[in-house]
């Protein structure tokens, strides 16, 4: 059970720095469009393939608008399939193959839509959008710090894992390697704690007064409103007509 | 166990999203007053500890038979940082996972937060709070890890079941067994990790505060409610399944009803966010000094 979430994300981070038409849309408009779209998918229970094809085409339009690599995006979205497959197989086995396909389609499309937002919006802008939805600001600041140190700390863990496996070799008995792993978690905890202290001291040294500056307020253009309106209307149209 | 989008039915995710809002606001607010030093020092600490959770999940623990498990971390954080702070850190982790790592859905975020960041963390802390002093301490930490994972997973399973995701008895039995094993592994890892941390600096792990009777009553009550909830779900599971199937048959006539439900849920969600932002967010904003008024600059 290895979590390669860190390395998985590197592509999305790179894609999110593009300058396409989709990247230029305000993050709030894109987040709103995503929520409407996900609601449309979630409330769909029809088994006609047309409606899911319609959603898929809409996402493809957005991906093309963002000049994002379609195969790589589909590959990322496919990571949800193992989870869906378990429940889909049970549904199929219970004599409901159409229901199984609907389950797979809905989860795949939802993830693809969420990736399209993440791949076309720098993370900081996305946090701004969440702030405009009144998510508590301290929580957003915690997420910002979390994101900033995510790769630093996971890289440290990867190095520790490599070092431990090159030291202990194989066949050491699983109780011993269990305790070694516990030790590694302990050391990681200690280093994170001390790193946080260091970060705080560095902030003080640079004149941190105990207050965080407000995040930049970006204007909401007419083009953003149009994007939100059109995508919501299209999602609703697919939902109702197809 | 992160629930992706597409599995929970609109009434279920909307209710859970709405319920998660006050819970998260409470945790974030409590986390700020909970600290020995109530200043912004905590924010870097909480952020880096969130990164620690990700990193700790990369470390493999051999659990015999050639398989390995990893720490989930809710109980460990609760014991080390206190329940409110731990819940805030786990919430931050889940939001990050939902929006950029696609671990868990965006609409299912409320469900995942309630299952893991709120339920898992509080359940993980409860045994420590009750028996975390003296000779029962390690047993309490073990139990915390166990309960944390078992509760999160069974909550997720229950939500899927209520949503009408079909599940055979075999799947339920197998997943129940997996939750049990997962809980035991989490308990063992949490105890071992707490030992390792305390060897370096005992001050990093909180001592369990003396017990207050109110808490015991609340805990017993919560346990009773959860248990009866579980029993009720288990006994009505076939009915829920049937209901879901019959709803599908009438799917076309119900689409308006469902779309209306979804939109209503979204409106409710936003209203809830605004309300909580007004009530709980304001003091937090003032404390962190994030306001739009220009400060007098020299």
Interface residues (C-beta under 8 A of the other chain):
Chain A: X1 X2 X3 X5 X6 X8 X9 X12 X13 X34 X35 X36 X38 X39 X40 X41 X42 X43 X44 X45 X46 X47 X76 X77 X79 X80 X83 X84 X86 X87 X90 X91 X93 X94 X96 X99 X103 X105 X106 X107 X108 X109 X110 X111 X114 X115 X117 X118 X123 X126 X130 X133 X134 X135 X136 X137 X138 X139 X141 X142 X143 X144 X145 X146 X147 X148 X149 X150 X152 X153 X154 X156 X157 X158 X160 X161 X174 X177 X178 X179 X181 X182 X183 X184 X185 X186 X187 X188 X189 X190 X192 X193 X195 X196 X197 X199 X200 X203 X208 X210 X211 X212 X213 X214 X217 X239 X240
Chain B: X4 X5 X6 X7 X8 X9 X10 X13 X24 X25 X28 X29 X31 X32 X39 X40 X41 X43 X44 X45 X46 X47 X48 X49 X50 X51 X52 X54 X55 X56 X57 X58 X59 X60 X61 X62 X63 X64 X68 X69 X70 X71 X76 X80 X88 X89 X91 X92 X93 X95 X96 X97 X98 X99 X100 X101 X102 X103 X105 X106 X107 X160 X165 X166 X167 X168 X171 X188 X189 X192 X193 X195 X196 X197 X199 X200 X201 X204 X247 X248 X251 X252 X254 X255 X258 X259 X261 X262 X263 X265 X266 X270 X273 X274 X276 X277 X280 X281 X284 X285 X287 X288 X289 X290 X291 X292
